[in-house]
Every structure is written in C-alpha cells, then in structure tokens.
Amino acid sequence: MRHRVNTRKFGRTSAHRVSMFRNMVSSLLEHEKLETTHEKAREVGRLAERMISLGKRGDLHARRQALRVVRGREVQAKLFGELAERFAGRDGGYTRVLRTRRRPGDAAEMSLVSLLEPTAAPAKAAKEKGEKAPRKKATGKKAPAKKAEGKKAATRKAAGKKAGAKKSSRTKKAAKSDAD
C-alpha cells in the first residue's frame, strides 16, 4: 500500500530527481510548454503550479522559496512579473497536461505540459475597478426541479408500497406454510 507517499521516484537518486524537476520547471516557465513522459508531466505540472502561486504571493519569503526551484534570473523575473499578472484572477489550475503520442523507442506515453492562457477578470476584480458584475435575472416562478423531485419521490413511495405489499404477501404465505 502506498499510503501517505507523495512523490514518485522515477528510478533516480533524490539529487538527480530534484535537479531534473528544477530544470524541467524552469524550462516550462520560460517556454510555456514542455513535452515529456506522462508521469513526469504530472509531477512537473504540480511543481509549476506551486511556483506560480509563490509568484502571485510575491513577498520576499516567496521569492526565496521559488529561487530554490527556479533556475535563472530571467525565469524568476518572468515568474514574479508576467506570469503573476497573467494568473492574478485565477485561484489554481495554471497548467494543462495533454497526452500526445507514444515514443517510438520505448513506447512511453508522452504528454505536453503547457501554461494556460489568461482568462477574463472575475467579478472580484471588476468590483475593485468600480464596475458592476453582471447579475442573473430573477423570475417569479418556482424552480421546476422541486416539482420534479416531488413527483419522483411520490413514484418512489408508490413503488415502495408495491414492494412492501409483495413482501407482506410473501410473509403471509411463509407463515401459512410454517403453520402447516
């Protein structure tokens, strides 16, 4: 059982694995896409999401934590500048992992990890700018789902009564056979 085991080892020593992931995350943040095996892609995506969250936080401690993983001053500047601004309106889910092909040499499943495009500003950002967020129109009618639930419940009760009637007739027959 693999309870409470958070990382995959990939058949490498811990130093090699950490170094490999640092390089891959730095490349992903620099080029915004990366092709690798599917399992590595999932791990790189997780690590990249953590780095973008640190970039959004932007304080000194977050910078120092990110510098432990991200290599290169240009990548660090991009992380705390451009990428932090791009994902300011998003609370997670900055990367996407798409399966692409099978590698010809060993038939390993390959995937493409990429950073998502910026999305529209959420209602919170619109409020801060002084704009009103769009509202849904309220209707005076009750939701039809409640009526449908009532009908479903009534049919369930009726079905239960029928099943109960069958059970009781069976128990009567059983009682008669026991008495004989």
JOGITA-V863186 format. One record per residue. N is the residue number from 1. SS is DSSP state (h for helix, s for strand, l for the rest). OMEGA is omega in degrees with one decimal (NA if undefined). NEAR is the number of other ideal C-beta (glycine too) atoms within 12 Angstrom. Layout:
N	SS	OMEGA	NEAR
N	SS	OMEGA	NEAR
//
This chain:
1	l	-176.4	4
2	l	-179.2	8
3	l	174.7	5
4	l	176.3	6
5	l	-169.5	8
6	l	-174.4	10
7	l	174.2	18
8	l	-174.3	21
9	l	176.4	18
10	l	177.1	22
11	l	-178.4	12
12	l	173.5	16
13	l	-176.1	11
14	h	-179.8	14
15	h	179.5	10
16	h	-178.7	14
17	h	179.9	21
18	h	179.6	21
19	h	179.3	17
20	h	-178.8	27
21	h	175.5	38
22	h	179.1	27
23	h	-177.6	24
24	h	178.8	35
25	h	178.4	41
26	h	177.9	31
27	h	179.1	27
28	h	-179.5	41
29	h	-179.6	45
30	h	-174.6	26
31	h	177.9	20
32	l	169.5	26
33	s	-174.2	26
34	s	176.1	33
35	s	-179.5	25
36	s	178.1	32
37	s	-172.7	30
38	h	-178.7	24
39	h	177.0	23
40	h	-179.5	35
41	h	179.3	33
42	h	179.1	26
43	h	179.5	33
44	h	177.8	40
45	h	178.3	35
46	h	-178.1	28
47	h	179.0	37
48	h	178.3	45
49	h	176.4	31
50	h	-178.7	27
51	h	179.1	41
52	h	176.2	40
53	h	175.3	27
54	h	178.6	32
55	h	178.1	36
56	h	178.7	28
57	h	168.2	21
58	l	-179.7	23
59	l	-174.8	14
60	h	-179.7	12
61	h	177.9	12
62	h	177.8	24
63	h	-179.6	24
64	h	177.1	16
65	h	-179.7	22
66	h	179.5	37
67	h	176.4	23
68	l	-176.9	20
69	l	-173.9	34
70	l	179.4	36
71	l	175.1	25
72	l	-179.9	20
73	h	-179.4	16
74	h	179.7	16
75	h	177.9	30
76	h	179.5	30
77	h	178.5	19
78	h	-178.8	26
79	h	-176.3	41
80	h	178.7	32
81	h	-173.5	20
82	h	-176.0	22
83	h	177.7	35
84	h	178.1	29
85	h	-176.9	19
86	h	-175.7	24
87	l	-178.7	34
88	l	-177.6	24
89	l	-175.7	23
90	l	-176.8	26
91	l	-179.7	14
92	l	-179.6	16
93	l	-177.1	18
94	l	-176.5	36
95	s	178.2	36
96	s	178.0	23
97	s	179.9	32
98	s	176.4	21
99	s	-175.3	20
100	s	-170.9	20
101	s	170.5	15
102	s	-179.7	14
103	l	-175.5	16
104	l	-174.4	8
105	l	-175.0	8
106	l	179.7	9
107	l	176.4	10
108	l	-179.7	20
109	s	-177.3	21
110	s	178.9	24
111	s	177.9	28
112	s	175.3	26
113	s	179.8	38
114	s	174.9	25
115	s	-179.5	34
116	l	177.3	24
117	l	178.5	15
118	l	179.4	19
119	l	177.9	15
120	l	-179.2	12
121	l	179.6	19
122	l	-177.5	19
123	h	179.8	15
124	h	-179.3	14
125	h	179.0	18
126	h	178.5	16
127	h	-178.8	13
128	h	179.9	14
129	l	179.4	13
130	l	179.0	8
131	l	176.5	13
132	l	176.7	10
133	l	179.9	16
134	l	-179.3	11
135	l	175.2	8
136	l	178.9	6
137	l	178.4	7
138	l	177.9	7
139	l	-178.7	8
140	l	-177.4	6
141	l	174.7	10
142	l	-179.3	11
143	l	-180.0	12
144	h	-178.8	11
145	h	-179.7	11
146	h	178.0	12
147	h	-179.6	13
148	h	177.9	13
149	h	178.4	14
150	h	178.5	15
151	h	179.2	14
152	h	179.9	14
153	h	179.4	14
154	h	179.4	14
155	h	176.7	14
156	h	179.3	14
157	h	179.8	14
158	h	178.4	14
159	h	178.1	14
160	h	178.1	14
161	h	178.6	14
162	h	179.5	14
163	h	178.2	14
164	h	178.8	14
165	h	179.0	14
166	h	-179.9	14
167	h	-178.0	14
168	h	178.2	14
169	h	177.4	14
170	h	-179.6	14
171	h	176.4	14
172	h	178.8	14
173	h	179.1	14
174	h	179.4	13
175	h	179.0	12
176	h	-179.7	11
177	h	177.5	10
178	h	-178.7	9
179	h	-179.3	8
180	l	NA	7
//
